[in-house]
Amino acid sequence: MRSCPLKRSEGGKYVDSRSLSMFHLAAKIAPQRSTLYSSLASQLAIPELLFSPLRPAIAEVEKKELGSQDYILMQLDGELTEKDLSTLSMLAMTNEFFVYHERIGQAVGPFLRPISLHRDLFLPEDIVTTRRYRGKTNELLTKFLLNVALFSSAFDDQPPSRLAVLDPLCGGGTTLFQALVYGFNAWGIDKAKRDIESTDAFLRGYLREIDIPFERRGERLREVGRRYTFHIGLGEEVRQCILAHTDTTMTPVILAGQKVHLVVADLPYGVQHKGQISLLTQALPGWQKVLRPGGAVALAWDATRLDRQEMIGLFTENSNLRVLNHHPYDTLQHPVDRVIKKRDIIVARLP
């Protein structure tokens, strides 16, 4: 992963001392449909940019209000490349982008010129938002977790069709659906039989409704549980999605020697302190076993019950994963609601 000598200065700006050709970009912070997550995008927008492949070109970045709307303003070294535009189209916490001018000639701005983005998606984005269920992770957070894992791995420049994502606690499948939108292969495990069966039924119904061909095979695995394997698409444009009903500690058995590039999960809330420790102690070795060297793990968890240093200790004691805890990885804590006052995100990479 490339780096840039960007440092935080007074006033919340992030700057470096390079001499630059002046190119200014304004990124609109994504609006939130739910008041529970009202500050989510605002807090994580700058970190997401600093994780991304754009970071080496960013000389200055700050949050600013323009016309009663929050934006992220960036000063970039040079013009945007095709790869930069592709990166912008992936971002979760910002969703509209503009060339920014403080003035044009004698006219005082600010002036914003829209930037057109296009990204080839494997499935329509509404698969992520269509399904509603109790305990669903906010869609922007799901996308952010996938992005930060990808950007922190050795595989951020690989074609999507070559990448595989595992959600070892997949619930209703939001992470899997976002991975399929990107064109990744998606594998999910959950011990709740009802969640796996309902996700299987939803995916079948959705693919039929939008007329995308698929093959599905259901099987019962000895000493494990049910596994449903989807092959979605035709010819060379086929993606695999696996749903497995079993305990996450059985991950290596379910994957049967196959490896993934990313492990992404939103850990279950309401689990007591000892329960979270027990889950990670038992599961981390198996998750590491199926991760390719250079692969990354991104987990969100309720930090009101388990603080960051304890979480880092669990990774250190139970895996060879290297926790990324330098800036901005150490700035991802944010509130969710009155119960979950601190949710945090840990990112780690397998050497």
C-alpha positions in Angstrom: 0.0 0.0 0.0 1.4 3.4 -1.0 1.9 6.2 1.5 2.0 9.9 1.6 3.6 12.3 4.1 0.3 13.8 5.1 0.0 15.4 8.6 -2.9 16.9 10.5 -2.6 20.7 11.1 -4.6 23.1 13.2 -8.2 23.5 12.0 -8.7 19.9 11.0 -6.8 20.1 7.7 -4.4 17.4 6.6 -1.5 18.8 4.6 2.0 18.1 3.3 4.7 20.4 2.2 5.0 19.4 -1.5 5.0 21.9 -4.3 1.8 21.2 -6.3 0.0 22.0 -9.5 -3.3 23.3 -8.1 -6.3 21.1 -8.7 -9.2 21.3 -6.2 -11.8 18.7 -5.8 -15.0 18.9 -3.7 -16.6 15.7 -2.5 -20.2 15.8 -1.2 -20.6 13.8 2.0 -23.2 11.1 1.5 -26.6 11.8 3.1 -28.0 9.5 5.7 -31.5 8.0 5.7 -31.4 7.0 9.3 -30.9 9.4 12.2 -29.0 6.6 14.0 -26.1 7.0 11.7 -26.4 10.7 11.1 -22.7 11.4 11.8 -21.3 8.3 10.2 -20.4 9.6 6.8 -19.1 12.9 8.2 -16.7 11.2 10.6 -15.4 8.6 8.2 -15.2 10.5 4.9 -11.7 11.8 5.3 -10.3 8.6 6.7 -11.7 6.7 3.7 -10.0 9.1 1.3 -6.7 8.7 3.1 -6.9 4.9 2.9 -7.6 5.0 -0.8 -5.2 4.9 -3.8 -5.8 8.7 -4.1 -3.8 9.4 -0.9 -0.4 10.0 -2.6 -2.0 12.7 -4.7 -3.7 14.5 -1.8 -1.8 17.4 -0.5 -4.5 19.0 1.6 -8.0 17.9 2.7 -10.6 19.4 5.0 -14.3 19.3 5.7 -16.2 22.5 4.8 -19.8 23.6 4.5 -21.0 24.9 1.2 -24.6 26.0 0.8 -25.7 24.2 4.0 -24.2 21.0 2.8 -21.0 19.3 4.1 -18.2 18.7 1.6 -14.7 17.4 1.7 -12.3 19.8 -0.1 -9.1 18.3 -1.5 -6.1 19.8 -3.1 -4.6 17.3 -5.5 -1.2 17.0 -7.2 -2.1 16.9 -10.8 -5.3 16.0 -12.8 -7.5 13.0 -12.1 -6.5 9.8 -13.9 -8.9 7.0 -15.0 -7.8 5.0 -11.9 -8.6 8.0 -9.7 -12.1 8.3 -11.2 -12.6 4.5 -10.6 -11.5 5.0 -6.9 -13.9 7.9 -6.5 -16.8 5.8 -7.8 -16.2 3.2 -5.1 -16.2 5.5 -2.1 -18.9 5.0 0.5 -18.9 8.2 2.5 -18.8 10.7 -0.4 -21.1 10.3 -3.4 -20.9 13.3 -5.7 -17.7 15.0 -6.9 -16.9 18.4 -8.4 -14.0 20.4 -9.6 -13.9 23.3 -7.1 -13.1 27.0 -7.9 -13.1 29.7 -5.3 -13.5 32.2 -8.1 -13.5 32.3 -11.9 -12.1 35.5 -13.3 -13.7 38.4 -11.4 -16.7 36.3 -10.3 -16.4 35.1 -6.6 -17.5 31.6 -6.0 -17.4 28.9 -4.8 -18.1 27.3 -8.2 -18.6 23.5 -8.6 -18.3 21.7 -11.9 -19.7 18.1 -11.7 -17.4 15.2 -12.5 -19.0 12.3 -14.3 -18.1 8.9 -12.9 -18.8 5.4 -14.3 -18.1 2.1 -12.8 -18.9 -1.3 -14.2 -21.0 -3.1 -11.6 -21.7 -6.8 -11.7 -25.1 -6.5 -10.0 -27.4 -3.5 -9.5 -26.7 -1.5 -6.3 -30.3 -1.8 -5.1 -29.6 -5.4 -4.1 -27.9 -3.9 -1.1 -30.7 -1.6 -0.1 -33.8 -3.6 -1.1 -33.7 -6.2 1.6 -34.6 -4.9 5.1 -34.1 -7.0 8.2 -33.7 -6.6 11.9 -30.1 -6.0 12.9 -29.0 -5.0 9.3 -25.7 -3.1 9.2 -25.9 0.4 7.7 -25.2 0.0 3.9 -22.6 2.8 3.9 -20.7 1.2 6.7 -20.7 -2.2 4.9 -19.3 -0.5 1.8 -16.7 1.4 3.9 -15.5 -1.9 5.5 -15.1 -3.5 2.1 -13.2 -0.5 0.8 -10.9 -0.2 3.7 -10.1 -3.9 3.6 -9.4 -3.7 -0.1 -7.4 -0.5 0.0 -5.3 -2.0 2.9 -4.6 -5.3 1.1 -2.1 -6.1 -1.6 -4.9 -6.7 -4.0 -6.4 -3.2 -4.6 -5.2 -3.2 -8.2 -6.6 -6.7 -9.1 -9.6 -7.2 -11.4 -12.7 -7.7 -9.2 -13.4 -11.2 -10.8 -10.2 -12.5 -9.2 -11.1 -11.4 -5.7 -13.0 -13.3 -3.0 -14.5 -11.8 0.1 -15.5 -13.7 3.3 -18.1 -12.5 5.8 -17.7 -15.1 8.6 -20.7 -13.7 10.5 -22.9 -12.8 7.4 -26.4 -12.5 9.0 -28.7 -11.3 6.2 -26.0 -11.0 3.6 -25.5 -7.2 3.2 -21.7 -7.6 2.9 -22.1 -10.4 0.4 -24.5 -8.4 -1.8 -22.1 -5.4 -1.8 -19.2 -7.7 -2.7 -21.3 -9.0 -5.7 -22.1 -5.5 -6.8 -18.4 -4.8 -7.0 -17.9 -8.1 -9.0 -16.1 -10.0 -6.2 -16.8 -13.6 -5.3 -18.7 -13.7 -2.0 -18.7 -16.3 0.7 -20.8 -16.0 3.9 -21.1 -18.1 7.1 -23.6 -17.8 9.9 -24.9 -20.2 12.6 -28.4 -18.8 12.4 -30.2 -21.2 10.1 -33.1 -18.8 9.5 -30.7 -16.0 8.3 -28.9 -18.3 5.8 -32.2 -19.7 4.5 -33.8 -16.3 4.1 -30.7 -14.9 2.4 -30.7 -17.9 0.0 -34.4 -17.3 -0.8 -33.9 -13.5 -1.3 -30.9 -14.0 -3.6 -32.8 -16.5 -5.7 -35.8 -14.3 -6.0 -33.8 -11.2 -6.7 -31.8 -12.8 -9.5 -34.9 -14.1 -11.1 -36.7 -10.8 -10.9 -33.9 -8.9 -12.7 -33.4 -11.9 -15.1 -29.8 -12.7 -14.3 -29.0 -16.4 -15.0 -27.7 -18.5 -12.1 -27.1 -22.0 -11.0 -27.6 -23.0 -7.4 -26.7 -26.2 -5.5 -27.7 -27.0 -2.0 -25.9 -29.7 0.0 -25.5 -31.0 3.5 -22.0 -31.3 4.7 -21.0 -34.0 7.2 -20.5 -32.7 10.7 -21.2 -29.1 9.6 -24.5 -28.0 8.1 -26.1 -26.8 4.9 -24.2 -25.0 2.2 -25.7 -23.3 -0.8 -23.5 -22.5 -3.8 -24.5 -20.0 -6.4 -22.8 -19.5 -9.8 -24.2 -16.2 -11.1 -23.9 -15.0 -14.7 -22.8 -16.6 -18.0 -19.5 -17.5 -19.7 -16.5 -15.7 -18.3 -18.7 -13.3 -16.4 -19.6 -15.7 -13.6 -19.3 -15.0 -9.9 -19.6 -17.4 -7.0 -21.6 -16.9 -3.9 -21.6 -19.4 -1.0 -23.9 -19.4 1.9 -23.2 -21.8 4.8 -25.2 -22.6 7.9 -22.6 -23.5 10.5 -20.5 -22.0 13.3 -17.8 -19.6 12.1 -15.1 -21.7 13.7 -15.8 -24.2 10.9 -14.7 -21.7 8.3 -11.7 -23.7 7.0 -13.9 -26.8 6.5 -16.5 -24.8 4.6 -13.9 -23.3 2.3 -12.3 -26.7 1.8 -8.8 -25.3 0.9 -10.0 -22.3 -1.0 -8.5 -18.9 0.0 -10.0 -15.4 0.2 -8.4 -12.0 -0.3 -10.6 -10.1 2.3 -12.4 -10.9 5.5 -15.0 -8.3 6.4 -17.6 -8.5 9.2 -19.7 -6.4 11.6 -19.5 -8.3 14.8 -22.8 -9.0 16.6 -23.9 -6.5 19.1 -25.4 -7.3 22.5 -22.7 -9.9 23.1 -21.2 -9.7 26.6 -17.6 -8.8 27.0 -16.5 -12.4 27.7 -18.6 -13.6 24.7 -16.8 -11.3 22.3 -13.4 -12.4 23.6 -14.4 -16.1 23.3 -15.7 -15.6 19.8 -12.5 -14.0 18.5 -10.2 -16.3 20.4 -11.9 -19.3 18.7 -12.5 -17.8 15.3 -9.4 -15.7 14.4 -7.1 -18.7 13.7 -9.6 -20.1 11.2 -10.2 -16.8 9.5 -6.4 -16.3 9.2 -6.1 -19.8 7.7 -8.3 -19.0 4.8 -6.8 -15.6 4.1 -4.2 -15.2 1.3 -0.8 -13.5 2.2 -1.3 -9.8 1.6 -5.0 -10.1 2.4 -6.7 -7.9 4.9 -9.3 -8.1 7.7 -11.7 -5.3 8.6 -14.0 -5.8 11.6 -16.5 -3.4 13.2 -17.4 -4.0 16.8 -19.1 -2.5 19.9 -16.1 -0.7 21.6 -18.2 0.2 24.6 -17.8 -3.5 25.7 -14.4 -4.2 24.3 -11.9 -1.4 24.0 -9.4 -1.0 21.2 -6.3 -2.1 23.1 -8.1 -5.3 24.1 -9.1 -5.9 20.5 -5.5 -5.4 19.3 -4.3 -7.8 22.0 -6.8 -10.5 20.8 -5.4 -10.2 17.3 -1.8 -10.4 18.5 -2.4 -13.4 20.8 -4.6 -15.5 18.4 -3.2 -14.7 14.9 -0.2 -13.6 12.9 -2.3 -10.7 11.5 -0.5 -7.4 11.7 -2.9 -4.7 13.1 -2.7 -1.4 11.3 -3.0 1.1 14.1 -1.2 4.2 12.7 -3.1 7.3 11.4 -5.9 7.2 10.1 -6.6 3.6 11.2 -6.8 4.8 14.8 -9.5 7.4 14.1 -12.4 5.2 13.1 -14.4 5.2 16.4 -17.9 6.6 16.0 -21.2 6.6 17.9 -24.2 4.6 16.6 -27.0 5.2 19.1 -27.7 5.6 22.8 -26.9 1.9 23.5 -23.8 1.6 21.2 -22.0 4.8 22.1 -18.7 3.6 20.7 -18.3 1.5 17.6 -14.8 1.0 16.3 -13.2 -0.6 13.3 -10.0 -2.7 13.3 -8.0 -3.4 10.2 -5.2 -6.0 10.0 -3.2 -7.5 7.2 -1.5 -10.9 6.8 2.1 -10.5 5.8 
